[in-house]
Amino acid sequence: MLLSRCVTATLLLTSATSAAEGRKGRIIHRISQVAVVVAASSDAASSWGMREANPILRSHDGRFRTRGVVLKFGFTGAWLVIENCVFAKRNVKKATVANFAVTGVVAGVSVRNWRLER
């Protein structure tokens, strides 16, 4: 159900970006970048101190701590830099859609994490 909501939201945002051109497209693209950072922040906050399933993000005690936050925001920053250098210069619409898709997935994970017992 959550996945279908994320997909629906992504499709709605995609249709909104397809009408955007020029300056409007750039503004929507910047909004999509902010959405990626907000979703990553929510995911990090929802995971803090909990057992981490991803071995790359685990601290020495098996929980999501500073190491996980640094890596998570490192990945997010790398995504935005690569996306700006590769996609956005050629096709802002595709970059915007990709950002909103990533936002939907990460936000879905965040919602799931908030629902777990602490």
N, C-alpha and C positions, 0 to 999 in steps of 0.2 A: 504494500500500500504506500509506504513511504517512497519507494523507488518510483512508483507511478506519479506521485505528486512532484517529485524532482524532475521527472521527464516532462510532465505537463508544463511546469514552470519554465523549463529550458526551451520548450517549443514556443511558448508565448513570448519569451524574451527574444527568441530567434526571429519570430515574425516581426517584432518591433524593430529589430536591428536591420532587417531586410529593407525597410523603408528609409533607413537612415543613410544619408549621403554627406560627404564633405565634413563640415564642422560638426554637424549633428552626430555623424558616425564616430568621430573622434571623441566626442563627449560621452557617448554611450560606451565606447571602448574603455575610457578611463573609469567609468562607473563599474564596468565588468572587472577591471583590475582591482578596484577597491573591494568588490564583492569577494574576490579570491582571497584577499588578505583577511577580511572579516571572517570568512568561513574557516580559514586555517587557524585564526585566533580562537574561535569558538571550539574547534576540534581540540586544540592544545589545552584550553581551559577545561574541557569536558574529560580529558584523559589524565589530567594532572594527579599524580599520586596513585593512580590505579595500576593494576597489573597490565603490562604491555605485551601484546601478542607478537608484535613485530620485533625480531631480535636486533634489528639495526637501531631502533628507537629506545630500546631498553637500557636502563642504567644498570649498575653492578648488582643492585638488589632486585632486578626484574620489574621495576616499576617505571612509569613514565615520569621523568624528572627533567632536569636542566639539559642533559644530553639530548633527549628527545625533542625538546623545544628548539634548541639550536639547530638540530638537523632538519626539523620540520620547516622552520622558517628559512633555512638555507635552501631547501628544495623549492619552497614557494618563491623565493627571490630568484633562483635559477630559472624556474618556469617563466616568470615575468620577463626576465632579461632575454632569454631565448625567444620567447614569444614576440617581444618587441623587435628584436633584431631580424628574425626570420619571417614571421607571419604578418605582423602589423604593417611593415613597409610595403608589402605586396598586396595584402587583402585584409583590410580592417574588419570587414564583416566576418570572415572566417575566424580571425583571432578573437573577436568579441564572442562569437558562438562557442568557441573552445573554452574561453574563460568562464562563461556561464555554465557550461557543462561540467567543468572541474568544480565550480562552486556548488553545483547541485549534488555531486557525489560526496564532496567533503562535508557539506552541510548535513547530508543524510547520515554519514558516519558520526558526526557530532551529536545529532539528535539521538541516535542509538546509544552513544556513550552516556548522555545525560540521563537516559532511562535506566541504566544499570544501577544496581545497589552499590552504595558506597561503603 
